[in-house]
Amino acid sequence: MRKKWENIGNRAVPILFFTLLVIIWQFIVDSGIIARYILPSPWDVVVVSIRILPELKDHIYTTLQEALTGFMIAILFSVTLAILMDNFTLVKKAVQPLLVVSQTIPIMVLAPLFAMWFGFGLLPKIMVVILVCFFPIVVSLLEGLNTLDSDLLNLMKSMKASRWQMFYLAKFPSSLPNFFSGLKIAATYSIIGAIIGEWMGGKSGLGVYMTRVRQSFALDKVFATILIIIFLSIILFKIIELIQFLLMPWRRAISK
């Protein structure tokens, strides 16, 4: 019973705090402390979001297409690279410094380069998404693969288990919590990566739409677009959580 109330409290506190911030924001705008054309009120943002939703359908579809395509490619690339780095020390020594270096280059520098090299279609946006997504997945999965109990590995070796059997029977299942942690981070990054790529140019996408309405000083539409981006990121995050819930039944048993 006590644990139940603690869980309710843990969920209620951020909701109440967020509600308080929204109320303060609404009061500041309604009282005229900050002009409405500079900072739209939360109610204005919600109303505008509903009103412009029909014209945003194509932009949302484009952004999701770029984000999901890049995210899936990043997963395949990251899993393959993490397995190679875990099994071959030479690969790990050669690739790991490059992974770190890849994250030190500002994405705002690479995005326009991709646009110049590959045009203003989907490809440069997808490449930006891959670049921002693969690192947290690789690092999280590699850490999970390296945290398996050495006694269990020695036991499997004594039973003449092959390297592949040790991987799919022990190492990968034990690394799933780390793997899904990386996926959750990358899922939210995927939308942001697509938006950054779209800022560099394009015909469609939430980033393109945001640039247009910002240049016309329609800040209520800018905030409405941000609200939709947040909503899409939360949906992707929750989908990853659901997949984790379905694929890791032993975690549900432990929590009970």
N, C-alpha and C positions, 0 to 999 in steps of 0.2 A: 504493500500500500504506500509505504514511504517512497519507494522508487518510482511509483506511478505519479505521485505528486511532484517529485523532483523533475520527471520528464515533462509534466505539464508546465511547471515553472520555467524550465529551460526553453520551452517553445513560446511561452507567453511573454517573457521579458523582452526579446528582440522585437516582437510584434508591437508591444506597447510602446517601446522606445521609438520605433519607426513611426507609429501613429502620432506620437507627440511631436516629432520633427515635422511631419506633414501639417499638423495643426498650426504650429509656429510659423511655418512657411506661408500657409494660407492667410494667417493673421497679418503677417508683415506686408503682404501684397494688398490685401483688402484695406488695411489702414493707411496705405499710401506711403509707407516708409520707403519702399522701393517701387518705382514706377512699373506698371504692368507690362509696358513694352520692353522693359529691360529684363524683368524676371516674371514670367507668367505664373499664375497660381496653379497649385495642383489640380484644382477643379477645371481650370482652363485647359490644362494639358490633357486631362482625361477626355473632355468634350471634343477637343481637336483630334485626338487619337481616333476616336470613334468616327468622326466625320471624314477624315482623310483615309481611313482604312481601305475603302474600295479602290482608290487610286494608288495605294501602296502594294496591292496584291502582286503585281508583276515585279516590283522592286524586292519584295520579301522573297518571292520565288527565286530570283536571281541570286540574292545573298545566301539563301539556304543551299542552293545548288553549288555555289562556290565553297561554302563552309563545309558541307557534308562530303563533297568529293575530296577536298584537301584533307579533311579529317580522316577519311577512310584510307587514303594513300599514306598518310602519316602513320597510321596504326600498322599497316603492313610493313612499311619501311622500318619503323621503330622495333617491332617484334623481331623481324629478321636480323636487324643490326644487334639488338640486345642478345639474341641467341648466339650469334657469331662471336660477340665480345665475351660472352660467358664461357664459351667452349674453347676459344683460341686466344691465348694470352698475347700473341703477336698482334692480332687484330685489335685487341683492347688497347694495347700500348700505342698503336698507330692512330687509332680513330678517336680515342677519348680527348686528346688535346684539341682536335679539330672540332669536336662537339662543343667544347667550351668556347673556342674562338668564334664559332658561328653565332653564339648568343651575345657576344660583345659588340657585334656590328648592329647599329641602330636600324630597326626595320624601316623607319622612315627614309633611310638612305637607300636601302635595297629596293623598296617598292617602286620608286620612279625608274630605277635602272631596269627592273623587270618589264615595266611598261614600255620603255624605249627598245628593249631587246625583243620582246615577244608581242608587242602591240597592245591594244586596249580591249582585247576579248577576255574570255574566262581564264585562259592559261596563266597570265601573270598573277591574278588574284588567287588562284588555286595554289600557285607556288609560294605565295606569301603565307597562306594558311598552313601549308606543309611545314614551312620554316618555323612558324611560331608554335606548332603543335607537337612536332616530333621529339623535341628535347625533353619535356617533362615526362613523356611516355617512356622514352629510352632510359632515362635516369631512374625512374620509379621501378620499372620492370627489372633493370639490372641490379638494383639494390635488393629487390625481392628475391631474385635468383641467387644472390650471394648470402642470404640470411638463413638458408636451410641448415638444419642441424647436421653437423658433420658426422655424428654417430649414425644417423639414418642413412647417409650416403655410404658410409663404410659398410653398414649392414647389407645394403643393396649390392655393393660391389662383391661382398663375400658370397652373395647368392647368385653371382655371375650375371647380374642385370646389365644389359647393354646401356650405352650412353643415352640412347633414345628412350628406353624404358625408365631410366632414372629421371629423365626430363619430364615426361608426361605423367608419370605416376607420383612423383615427389616434388620436383623443383618447381614446375609450373603451377600446380595447385597451391603450393605454399606461398608463391609470389603473387597470387591473385589480388590480395588486399592492396599491395603496393601498385600493381598494374592498374587497378580501377581508380586508385587515387590519382595516378597520372592521367588517366582518361578523363576524369572529372575536370581537372585543370585544363587539359587540352580542349575539351568540349566548349568551355567558355571562351578560350582563346580563339577558337575557330571562327566564331562570329566576328570578333574584333579584328582578326587577321583579314577576313573578307572585306570588312568596312575600310580598313586602312588601304587595301589594294584598290578599292573603288574610289577612294579619295584622289588617286593619281589619274583618274580618267575612266570613262566608260559611258555606255548608253543607258544602263539600268543597274539597279541595286540601291539598297538603303543608304550607302555611303554617297552615291551620286545624288540621290534625292536630298540628303542632308546638306550637301554642298550647295545645291541650288537654292534651297529655302534659306540657308544662312546668308547667302549673297543678297537675297531679297529682304533680309532683316525680319523674316517671319520666325521669330524666336519661339513662338508657341508650337510651330510645326517642328522645329529643331528638337525641342524637349519631347514632343510626341514621338518623334522618330527614336530618340534615346530610350523612351519608355518601351517601345516595341522591341528594340534591340535587347534590352534587359529581359523582357518576357521570353524572347526566343532563346537566350542563353540559359535561362532557368529551365525551360522545357528540355533542352539538350542535357543539362545537368541531371534532371530528374529521370530522363530516359536511361542514362548510364547507371543511376542508382537502382532503377528497376531491374536492369540486366544483371547487376551485381547481386541483387536480392534473389533472382531466379537461379543464378549459376553458383551461388555459394550457400546452399541450404544448411551447411554445418555452422555457419555464423548465426543463423536464426536459432538453431538449437542451443548454442552457447549463450546467446542473449536471454533466452528464456530461463 
